[in-house]
Amino acid sequence: MATPAPTDDELNTWIIARLNLIGIDLTVLPVSDTSAPADQTRILSSVRSLLRGSVPTISGFVADVQENPPVLYPAEFSEWTGE
């Protein structure tokens, strides 16, 4: 049985909770104000869109064990492995 997609309200609750955990309080912004550079409605809509678009792509990624992983410092890695 497939898990149903979360509703906008469920995602909003999750987004607000996650932002609060890292110290971001959206309540200081206006709820909806087209003249403001940012408001709660637009931020929540943007994050919902990001989550709905990127999570399926990321969760569908399967690592190939035969593929060479990216290495932060390739020169040192080459010395260790002789490649």
C-alpha positions as CSV (number, residue, x, y, z in Angstrom):
1,M,0.0,0.0,0.0
2,A,1.4,3.3,-1.1
3,T,1.7,6.1,1.5
4,P,-0.6,9.1,0.6
5,A,1.1,12.4,-0.2
6,P,1.0,14.8,2.6
7,T,-1.5,17.7,2.4
8,D,-0.5,21.3,2.3
9,D,-1.5,21.7,6.0
10,E,0.6,18.7,7.0
11,L,3.6,20.0,5.1
12,N,3.1,23.5,6.6
13,T,3.2,22.0,10.1
14,W,6.3,20.0,9.3
15,I,8.1,23.0,7.7
16,I,7.3,25.3,10.6
17,A,8.4,22.8,13.1
18,R,11.7,22.2,11.2
19,L,12.3,25.9,10.8
20,N,11.6,26.5,14.6
21,L,14.2,23.8,15.4
22,I,16.9,25.7,13.7
23,G,15.7,29.1,15.2
24,I,13.7,30.5,12.3
25,D,10.4,32.1,13.3
26,L,8.1,32.7,10.4
27,T,5.5,34.5,12.6
28,V,7.6,37.7,12.4
29,L,6.7,37.9,8.8
30,P,3.3,39.1,7.5
31,V,0.9,36.2,6.6
32,S,0.3,37.5,3.1
33,D,1.5,40.8,1.8
34,T,2.3,41.3,-1.9
35,S,4.4,44.4,-1.2
36,A,6.7,42.6,1.3
37,P,9.9,41.0,0.1
38,A,8.8,37.8,1.9
39,D,5.7,36.6,3.6
40,Q,4.6,33.3,5.3
41,T,2.3,32.2,2.5
42,R,5.0,32.6,-0.2
43,I,7.7,31.0,1.9
44,L,5.6,28.0,2.8
45,S,4.5,27.6,-0.8
46,S,8.1,27.7,-2.0
47,V,9.3,25.1,0.5
48,R,6.3,22.8,-0.2
49,S,7.2,23.0,-3.9
50,L,10.8,22.2,-3.2
51,L,9.9,19.2,-1.0
52,R,7.5,17.8,-3.5
53,G,9.9,18.2,-6.4
54,S,13.2,17.1,-4.9
55,V,12.3,14.4,-2.3
56,P,11.1,11.8,-4.9
57,T,14.3,12.5,-7.0
58,I,16.6,12.1,-4.0
59,S,14.8,9.1,-2.5
60,G,14.9,7.3,-5.9
61,F,18.7,7.6,-6.1
62,V,20.5,4.2,-6.0
63,A,24.3,4.3,-5.5
64,D,26.3,2.2,-7.9
65,V,29.0,0.4,-5.9
66,Q,31.1,0.0,-9.0
67,E,31.2,3.8,-9.6
68,N,34.1,5.8,-8.2
69,P,32.9,8.0,-5.4
70,P,33.7,11.7,-5.6
71,V,36.8,12.6,-3.5
72,L,37.3,15.9,-1.8
73,Y,41.1,15.8,-2.2
74,P,41.8,13.7,-5.3
75,A,45.6,14.2,-5.3
76,E,45.9,12.7,-1.8
77,F,43.5,10.0,-2.6
78,S,45.5,9.1,-5.7
79,E,48.6,8.8,-3.5
80,W,46.9,6.4,-1.2
81,T,45.4,4.2,-3.8
82,G,48.1,4.4,-6.5
83,E,45.5,5.4,-9.1
